[in-house]
Amino acid sequence: MRIRKVVFPVGGLGTRFYPITKAIPKEMLCIIDKPLIHYAFEEALAAGIEQFIFITRQGKNSIEDYFDHLLTCSDEFKSGNCSFCYVRQSEPLGLGHAVLCAKHLVGDEPFAVISADDYVAHEKSCIGEMIKNYSGANMAAVMTVPHRDVSKYGIVDVETETDELVTARSVDEKPSTDQARSNLAIVGRYLLNPAIFDVLQHLKPGVKNEIQLTDALLKMIPTTGLTGFKIKGKRFDCGSREGLLSAILHVSTGNRKLAGIIKKFREDI
């Protein structure tokens, strides 16, 4: 099924990186020489996405400036069909609210959502592989996490499972370790049926008093279904200092010069 549009929720405060994110959006923090949002953009572009919708807020103008510059300096984008749209989110009210802000731009067609915080290192586009397996039900990228970490994620209650896909019976946002029905977690990639906008509009705040996308996915399971796509490659939570550093080291090992610097540093300490 054709997916032409992607939503990037980039209106978060980035509190785990204070004080730097008081001045720089966390999505503009870099893995070597590219900001996180660039990696998310490249993943969507490789999947054939044509319209890129950024849900931003006050203090995020550098994201717009970055892509303006990219469009003017890159022949690839000058001649392509890429379009960029920016919507201002008045305050960060949760991922569900950020997605809802894109309703007037998405319209009545399925669309992708990518969190730049979640960097997936793989030779193939994660969202592109999801699109190949998309059948109309809501879909979320999933991976197994340590049981002690289930309270950090939306956790899927699995009904059926294959090598690549799972069918969800239900999904819980940040359950406690004793309430989690599995340790299969949703991570930063979604393909959504446009009917989700009507659900989000009437959804009451959930965990952290925010409009949770997970709650909307749960409500839609009886009518639309929810499929989990098991991600390939290695995923890094770059919304944390530990995750960002791990991603930098991972990317560096693939570069001969940088790998040599890391090796020498380890030998010297």
C-alpha positions as CSV (number, residue, x, y, z in Angstrom):
1,M,0.0,0.0,0.0
2,R,1.3,3.4,-0.9
3,I,2.4,5.6,1.9
4,R,3.3,9.2,0.8
5,K,3.5,11.2,4.0
6,V,5.4,11.0,7.2
7,V,4.9,12.9,10.5
8,F,8.0,13.8,12.6
9,P,7.0,14.7,16.2
10,V,9.8,17.1,17.1
11,G,8.0,19.4,19.6
12,G,9.3,17.7,22.8
13,L,11.3,19.6,25.4
14,G,14.3,17.2,25.5
15,T,14.6,17.5,29.3
16,R,17.0,14.6,29.6
17,F,19.6,16.7,27.7
18,Y,19.2,19.9,29.7
19,P,20.8,22.4,29.6
20,I,21.9,22.1,26.0
21,T,18.3,21.5,24.7
22,K,17.4,24.9,26.2
23,A,19.2,26.3,23.1
24,I,19.4,23.4,20.6
25,P,16.5,21.0,19.8
26,K,17.3,17.5,20.8
27,E,16.5,16.4,17.2
28,M,19.5,18.5,16.1
29,L,22.0,16.7,18.3
30,C,24.4,14.8,16.1
31,I,25.6,11.3,15.5
32,I,29.0,12.3,14.1
33,D,28.2,14.8,11.3
34,K,24.4,14.5,10.9
35,P,21.7,15.5,13.3
36,L,19.2,12.8,14.5
37,I,16.4,14.3,12.4
38,H,18.5,13.9,9.2
39,Y,18.9,10.1,9.8
40,A,15.1,9.9,10.3
41,F,14.6,11.9,7.1
42,E,16.9,9.7,5.1
43,E,15.1,6.6,6.4
44,A,11.7,8.0,5.2
45,L,13.2,9.2,1.9
46,A,14.6,5.7,1.2
47,A,11.1,4.4,1.7
48,G,9.6,6.6,-1.0
49,I,8.0,9.2,1.2
50,E,7.3,12.5,-0.6
51,Q,5.8,14.8,2.0
52,F,7.6,15.5,5.3
53,I,5.5,17.0,8.1
54,F,7.3,18.3,11.2
55,I,5.3,19.0,14.4
56,T,7.5,21.7,16.0
57,R,7.2,24.3,18.7
58,Q,8.9,27.5,19.9
59,G,12.7,27.3,19.8
60,K,12.8,24.7,17.0
61,N,13.5,27.0,14.1
62,S,16.9,25.4,13.5
63,I,15.1,22.3,12.2
64,E,13.4,24.4,9.5
65,D,16.7,26.2,8.7
66,Y,18.5,23.0,8.4
67,F,16.2,21.5,5.8
68,D,15.9,24.8,3.9
69,H,19.7,24.7,3.5
70,L,19.5,21.0,2.5
71,L,17.0,21.8,-0.2
72,T,19.1,24.6,-1.6
73,C,22.5,22.8,-1.6
74,S,21.4,19.3,-2.7
75,D,20.7,18.6,-6.4
76,E,18.9,15.4,-5.3
77,F,16.2,17.3,-3.6
78,K,16.0,20.2,-6.0
79,S,14.9,17.9,-8.8
80,G,12.7,15.6,-6.6
81,N,9.1,15.7,-5.4
82,C,9.9,16.4,-1.7
83,S,7.7,18.8,0.1
84,F,8.2,20.1,3.7
85,C,5.5,21.3,6.0
86,Y,5.8,22.6,9.6
87,V,3.0,22.8,12.2
88,R,3.5,24.6,15.5
89,Q,2.4,22.6,18.6
90,S,1.6,25.1,21.3
91,E,2.8,22.8,24.1
92,P,4.0,19.2,24.3
93,L,0.8,17.3,25.2
94,G,2.0,13.8,24.2
95,L,2.7,11.9,21.0
96,G,-1.0,11.4,20.3
97,H,-1.5,15.2,20.4
98,A,1.5,15.7,18.1
99,V,0.1,13.3,15.6
100,L,-3.4,15.0,15.8
101,C,-1.7,18.3,14.9
102,A,-1.0,16.8,11.4
103,K,-4.6,15.9,10.6
104,H,-5.3,18.7,8.1
105,L,-2.1,17.9,6.2
106,V,-2.4,14.1,6.2
107,G,-6.0,14.0,5.1
108,D,-7.8,10.7,4.4
109,E,-4.8,8.4,3.7
110,P,-2.5,6.1,5.7
111,F,0.7,7.7,6.9
112,A,3.9,7.1,8.7
113,V,5.2,8.5,12.0
114,I,8.9,8.4,12.9
115,S,10.5,9.5,16.1
116,A,14.0,10.9,15.5
117,D,14.9,9.8,19.1
118,D,14.9,6.2,17.9
119,Y,17.9,5.6,15.6
120,V,17.7,2.3,13.8
121,A,21.0,1.1,12.3
122,H,20.3,-1.2,9.4
123,E,21.2,-1.3,5.7
124,K,17.5,-1.1,4.9
125,S,15.0,1.5,5.8
126,C,13.0,0.4,8.8
127,I,9.9,2.3,7.8
128,G,10.4,1.1,4.3
129,E,10.3,-2.5,5.4
130,M,7.2,-1.8,7.4
131,I,5.5,-0.3,4.4
132,K,6.2,-3.5,2.5
133,N,4.3,-5.5,5.1
134,Y,1.5,-2.9,5.6
135,S,-2.1,-4.1,5.0
136,G,-4.3,-1.3,6.3
137,A,-4.3,-2.1,10.1
138,N,-2.3,0.2,12.3
139,M,1.3,-1.0,12.5
140,A,4.0,-0.3,15.1
141,A,7.7,-1.3,15.1
142,V,8.4,-3.6,18.1
143,M,11.4,-5.1,19.8
144,T,12.1,-7.2,22.8
145,V,13.4,-5.3,25.8
146,P,14.6,-6.4,29.3
147,H,11.6,-7.0,31.6
148,R,13.0,-4.4,34.0
149,D,12.5,-1.8,31.3
150,V,8.9,-2.4,30.3
151,S,7.7,0.6,32.2
152,K,9.5,2.9,29.7
153,Y,7.5,1.7,26.7
154,G,4.1,0.8,25.2
155,I,4.0,-3.0,25.7
156,V,2.1,-5.4,23.3
157,D,0.0,-8.3,24.5
158,V,0.6,-10.8,21.7
159,E,-2.2,-12.8,20.2
160,T,-0.3,-14.4,17.2
161,E,3.3,-14.2,16.1
162,T,5.4,-15.0,13.1
163,D,9.1,-14.4,12.3
164,E,8.4,-10.8,11.2
165,L,5.0,-9.8,12.5
166,V,2.8,-10.0,15.6
167,T,-0.9,-9.5,16.0
168,A,-1.7,-7.5,19.2
169,R,-4.5,-8.5,21.5
170,S,-4.0,-5.3,23.4
171,V,-1.3,-2.7,24.2
172,D,-0.5,-0.9,27.5
173,E,1.4,2.4,27.9
174,K,4.3,2.1,30.4
175,P,2.9,-0.7,32.5
176,S,4.6,-1.7,35.8
177,T,6.8,-4.8,35.7
178,D,4.2,-6.9,37.5
179,Q,1.4,-5.8,35.1
180,A,3.2,-6.1,31.7
181,R,1.8,-8.8,29.6
182,S,5.0,-9.3,27.6
183,N,8.4,-7.6,27.1
184,L,7.6,-6.7,23.5
185,A,7.9,-2.9,23.2
186,I,6.8,-0.4,20.7
187,V,9.6,1.8,19.4
188,G,9.4,5.0,17.4
189,R,8.0,3.8,14.0
190,Y,4.3,3.7,13.1
191,L,2.0,3.3,10.0
192,L,-1.4,4.6,10.9
193,N,-4.9,4.4,9.4
194,P,-6.3,7.9,9.1
195,A,-9.3,6.9,11.2
196,I,-6.9,7.4,14.2
197,F,-7.5,11.1,14.0
198,D,-11.2,10.7,15.0
199,V,-10.1,8.6,18.0
200,L,-7.4,11.0,19.1
201,Q,-9.8,14.0,19.0
202,H,-12.0,12.4,21.6
203,L,-9.3,10.7,23.7
204,K,-8.8,11.7,27.3
205,P,-5.3,12.3,28.7
206,G,-3.6,9.1,29.9
207,V,-0.1,8.5,31.4
208,K,1.6,11.7,32.4
209,N,-1.7,13.5,31.7
210,E,-0.8,13.4,28.0
211,I,-2.7,12.3,24.9
212,Q,-1.1,8.9,24.3
213,L,-0.9,7.4,20.9
214,T,-0.8,4.0,22.5
215,D,-4.3,4.6,24.0
216,A,-5.7,5.4,20.5
217,L,-4.1,2.2,19.1
218,L,-5.7,0.2,21.8
219,K,-9.2,1.6,21.2
220,M,-8.9,0.8,17.5
221,I,-7.8,-2.8,17.8
222,P,-11.4,-4.2,17.6
223,T,-12.2,-2.3,14.4
224,T,-8.8,-1.7,12.7
225,G,-6.3,-4.1,14.3
226,L,-2.8,-3.5,15.4
227,T,0.2,-5.3,13.9
228,G,3.7,-5.3,15.3
229,F,6.7,-5.3,13.0
230,K,9.8,-6.8,14.5
231,I,12.6,-4.4,13.6
232,K,15.8,-5.6,12.1
233,G,19.1,-4.0,12.9
234,K,20.1,-2.3,16.1
235,R,18.0,0.4,17.8
236,F,19.4,3.2,19.9
237,D,17.3,5.4,22.3
238,C,19.0,8.7,21.4
239,G,16.6,10.5,23.7
240,S,19.1,9.6,26.5
241,R,22.7,10.5,26.8
242,E,23.7,6.8,27.1
243,G,21.8,5.9,23.9
244,L,23.2,8.8,21.9
245,L,26.7,8.0,23.0
246,S,26.2,4.3,22.0
247,A,24.9,5.4,18.6
248,I,27.9,7.6,18.0
249,L,30.3,4.8,18.9
250,H,28.3,2.3,16.8
251,V,28.5,4.6,13.7
252,S,32.1,5.4,14.4
253,T,33.1,1.7,14.2
254,G,32.0,1.7,10.6
255,N,34.5,4.4,9.7
256,R,38.1,3.3,9.5
257,K,39.6,6.6,10.7
258,L,37.1,7.1,13.5
259,A,37.4,3.4,14.5
260,G,41.2,3.9,14.7
261,I,40.8,6.9,17.0
262,I,38.5,4.9,19.3
263,K,40.9,2.0,19.4
264,K,43.8,4.4,20.3
265,F,41.8,6.1,23.0
266,R,41.0,2.7,24.6
267,E,44.7,1.7,24.5
268,D,45.7,5.0,26.2
269,I,43.3,4.9,29.1
